[in-house]
Amino acid sequence: MKNEKYFYLEDGGVLKSVKEFGMKLDEIPNHVFKLHVNAQKNDFALWVEHVFKQKKLADELKTTTNKLESQVIVLKRLLAKKTTKSIKKFKCKKCDKAFTSKVGLSVHDTLAHKKR
């Protein structure tokens, strides 16, 4: 069964996610990459934009036809996303514990500091 979100490479390879695209881009043969990315088109940018709704990343990918530059763009974006997610920016004023979201802080406050 084919998944309509997958990217099917001209050589038969399949990419299932933006993360997989970034990790496997260096394994895609140059001639296959050039079939998808050249002066006339950028199939990967269209895929990222329309399937995953990541317009900013797609716009960045459209700025190059170079495979290594494309990989750097994708991996930087994935790294920034991961780093941002793990930053603990909400601190409990009562015990100084840190949380990554307001929801986490609220749940902590309810469980740890509210009288029952």
C-alpha positions in Angstrom: 0.0 0.0 0.0 1.4 3.4 -1.0 1.2 6.3 1.5 0.3 9.6 -0.2 2.6 11.5 2.2 5.7 9.6 1.2 8.2 10.9 -1.4 9.0 8.4 -4.0 12.4 9.0 -5.6 13.1 8.4 -9.3 15.3 5.4 -8.4 12.6 3.7 -6.3 13.7 4.9 -2.9 11.1 6.2 -0.5 11.3 9.1 2.1 8.7 9.0 4.8 9.3 12.2 6.7 11.3 15.4 6.8 13.6 13.9 9.4 14.3 10.9 7.2 14.8 13.2 4.2 17.4 15.2 6.2 19.2 12.1 7.5 19.3 10.2 4.1 19.9 13.1 1.7 23.6 12.3 1.5 22.7 8.7 0.4 20.6 9.9 -2.6 22.8 9.5 -5.7 23.6 12.9 -7.3 21.9 12.1 -10.6 18.7 11.2 -8.7 18.9 14.4 -6.6 19.3 16.4 -9.8 16.2 14.9 -11.3 14.2 16.3 -8.3 16.1 19.5 -7.7 17.3 21.7 -10.6 16.9 25.2 -12.0 13.4 24.4 -13.1 12.0 22.7 -10.0 12.5 21.6 -6.4 10.3 18.6 -5.7 11.6 18.3 -2.1 10.6 21.9 -1.3 7.1 21.3 -2.7 6.8 18.0 -0.7 7.9 19.7 2.5 5.5 22.7 1.9 2.4 20.8 0.8 2.6 17.6 2.7 4.1 18.7 6.0 2.9 22.4 5.8 6.5 23.7 6.6 6.5 26.8 4.3 9.6 28.4 5.9 11.7 25.2 5.5 10.4 24.9 1.9 11.3 28.5 1.1 14.8 27.8 2.4 15.1 24.7 0.3 14.1 26.7 -2.8 17.2 28.9 -2.4 19.6 26.1 -3.5 20.0 23.3 -6.0 23.0 21.9 -4.0 22.5 18.6 -2.2 24.8 19.3 0.7 23.3 22.8 1.2 19.8 21.2 1.2 20.9 18.7 3.8 22.4 21.4 6.0 19.2 23.5 5.8 17.0 20.5 6.8 19.2 19.3 9.6 19.6 22.8 11.1 15.8 23.2 11.1 15.4 19.8 12.8 18.1 20.6 15.4 16.6 24.0 16.1 13.2 22.4 16.6 14.5 19.7 19.0 16.6 22.2 21.0 13.6 24.6 21.3 11.4 21.8 22.5 13.7 20.8 25.3 14.3 24.3 26.8 12.7 24.5 30.2 11.5 28.1 30.3 8.6 28.0 32.8 9.7 28.0 36.5 7.7 27.3 39.5 7.8 30.3 41.9 7.3 28.1 44.9 10.0 25.4 44.5 12.1 26.6 41.5 11.4 23.5 39.3 11.5 24.2 35.6 9.1 23.0 32.9 9.0 23.1 29.1 5.3 24.3 28.9 2.8 26.2 30.9 0.7 23.1 31.0 3.5 21.2 32.7 3.9 24.0 35.2 0.2 24.2 35.9 -0.1 20.4 36.5 3.0 20.5 38.8 1.5 23.4 40.7 -1.9 21.6 41.1 -0.3 18.3 42.2 2.6 19.6 44.3 1.4 22.8 45.9 -2.4 22.9 46.1 -3.9 21.7 49.4 -6.2 18.8 49.1 
